[in-house]
């Protein structure tokens, strides 16, 4: 009887461990979205969440993103699309970080989803 319980709990712990290992990370609510205008005033490498529309493709994984406060260039690596399909009428949420350099300011996306 003891051996059956031990095997059961070992199997249970293994399954629980695999389930935790399989998760990509935290999937609950994140930081509240801010406006493009607010994002432009943040320091380099600051985390940012934006909600708005992708107006157009600019080439080389860069897109013009806008909300009611303005627009900003967002770099979205091709691998991040992961089956998401959007057009200029869809609202998206982009999580990333501010990238400031001598060429200007943009957001380097780490995730994108349609909302």
N, C-alpha and C positions, 0 to 999 in steps of 0.2 A: 504494500500500500504506500509506504513512504517513497519507494522508488518511482511509482506512478506519479505521485505529486511532484517529485523533483523533476521528472521529465516534463510534466505538464508546465511547470513554472519556467523551466529552461526554455521550452518552446515559446511560451508566452513572452518572455523577455526578448527572445530573438526576434519575434515578429514585431514587437513594440520598437525595438532598436532599428529594424529595417524600415519601419514606417517613419520614424524620426529622421533617419538618414536620407530617405527618399524625398523629403520636403525640400523645397528650394529656399526656404527661410520664412520669415514672418510674413503672413498674408493678411493681417488685420489692417485697420485704418492707419494711414500714414500721416505725414504733415499736411496741414490744410494748404490748398493751392494759394499761391500769391499771384499778383498781376505781373505782366511783363514790365511795367514801369517800376514796380518794387524790385523785381529781379535785376534790372539794370543797375540798381544802386547797391547791390551786394558785392562783397569782396570775392576775388578769384577763389575758386574751389569751394564756394559755399553751396550746400545742398539746396535744391529748389524743386518745387512741384508746381507745374503750370497746367491750367485748364483753358482750352480754347480751340482754335482751328488751324489746320495746316493749310495755308493759302496756296502754296505752290512749291514744286521741286526746283531747286536751284542748281543741282548737279553735285557730284562727288559727295553723296550722302548728306547733303545740306538742304534744309527746307526753311521756308519763311513761315513762321508761326505767329499767330496774332490772337489777341483778346481785345476787350473793349478799351484797354489802356494804351495799346500800341502793338508793335511787332518786334520780333527778334529772330535771329538765325538759330536754328536748332540742328545739331549734327546727330543723325540717327543711323547707327551702324546697321547694315543690311540684316544682320543676324537677329536684331531686336524686333523686327517686324513679326516674325514667328507666326505667320498666317493672318495677321491683322491686316485688313484692307480698309482704307479710308479715302474719302475725297474731301474737297474743300467745304462741304456742307456738314461733315461729321465733327462732333465735339470729341476731343481726345484729352487724355491726361498724360503728361510727360513728367517723369521723375528723372532728375539728373543733377548736374552741377554747373556752376558758372565757370566759363573759361574766358578770361581776359588776357589779351596780349596786345602787341603793338598794332595788330590789324583791327582790333575792336573787341566787342563782347558777343559771345554766343553761349548757348547751353549745349553741353555734351550730354545726351540722353543715356540713361541706363535702363529705362523701360518706357514703353508706350502702350496705352490701352484705350479703346473706344469706350466712351461713357454715355 
